[in-house]
Amino acid sequence: MLTLRPRVRACVLVALSAAFAGCGDIDADEEPFVGTHLYQEPMGAFDLRLLVPPWIPPVVYAGQTFSVVTPMNATITTDPTVLLSEALYSLQVSPMSGDPAAAMQAIQVTLPGTGATVAGVSVLTASGATGVEMAWQEGAAVFHRDAFVARPGTATYRLHFTAKKDITDEAMVGQMIASFTPKK
Amino acid sequence: MTTSGRVSLVFALIACSRLAAAQQTAADTEEIDDPKVARRLGTRIWWGTSPPPPAPAPRPAAVPNATVAATASTAPAPTAADVDGGLPTLARTAQPPLTAGASEWVAPRLKLAYRHFNFVQIGASSSINGAVASEPFNSVGIDVYPLTSLVRVGLSSQYGWQSGNFVSNGDYFAAQSVSLGVQYLEAGRFVPFAEAFGGVGYMRRLQFDRTVPTLYWQLGVDVGTEVYFARTGYISLAIGYLRPVNGFARVQQFETVFVDTWSFKLGIGI
């Protein structure tokens, strides 16, 4: 029977461990939303997946759940207004009344200027929730994308994204919408 | 015996010895070939007579030019150590004639290579089921082979970028790899090879317009061939299996994500 000295045995174990760890933990072809963090709303209203970092873990403020991607020179503050105004990207999740189409219509009529640049695109998430989304521009460097989703028996939720560039077809934003799971 | 008789005997012996010296054969005048014997016997002393003149040096055999002239260099002039008693003892160094084939091609030592493979864009998906978006990568690298014979060991410095975004607007990585493989140098112009490699480096992920520093490493196997177009120049073609791995922070955990993919490698080297 093969016997090894303790030091040699330890080295072999370390080498084998390193080899297995070096192969990686998660197969990106097998696991959905790979690399993202699962956020669960404290009251269990919904789940959401996002990259943390660069997103900061979501917080609840004044009935809204929000998260931001801060710039490198961000002001260190707990004031949500400052955080949202400086953010490269921001997300605000809030419950809405009515079904997704009605909720979007209620928001659409209040939009400034020419309204939505892209409106009425249907949404289907990984959890089976359905809804609609629209994109619109508020200013020269203020772009929005809103998704309204719900599942049978749950409230309608508005996912309100804001960025400094057009995010209509942004795949990373699309993944966040696709991961949204209404629960209440 | 009387005194006069003794003197007569001495003179007779001297005369005989002179007569014998004058009748020495050519074999007696030849140099001692074996250096050990020569050292043991020392310098020959010619008692009462002068040494015979050296025999004329034999002419070196003519070397047919057709066998070596095209490939062997001209032999250097004999040095003092190569001359014994004025006779050159070493006309030229022996060199085996080169044969056409494997020896015509210098084994790979340096390569500039381009590789293409698919990785994933962490955090991006274009499908509702959350399948991660594919992210094609291109890379260029310098491969050096400090050991190159039947077995070859290589060091590769590599820079890769997200296809379509060279530096500023996408993901990129820089990695250093080590390879170990075998190659068949006797095949002539085509040198097939197979090598395994592994490397580590830095990967910049651009996520939501923020630079996220991550770790990158890779494991892979390449199979291909070097095609020589000159004695010291070749192009290289290879396909291989590659497992790129990305390690990054997820909240307060370190997470590693990998894919298994094919890669294509094209290079030029000396």
Interface residues (C-beta under 8 A of the other chain):
Chain A: A21 G22 C23 G24 D25 I26 D27 A28 D29 P32 F33 V34 G35 T36 H37 R49 L51 V52 P53 P54 W55 P57 V69 P71 M72 L88 Y89 L124 T125 A126 K164 K165 A171 M172 G174 Q175 A178 S179
Chain B: V120 Q121 I122 G123 A124 S125 S126 S127 I128 N129 G130 A131 V132 A133 G198 Q207 F208 D209 R210 V212 W217 L219 R243 V245 N246 F248 A249 R250 V251 E255 T256 V257 F258 V259 D260
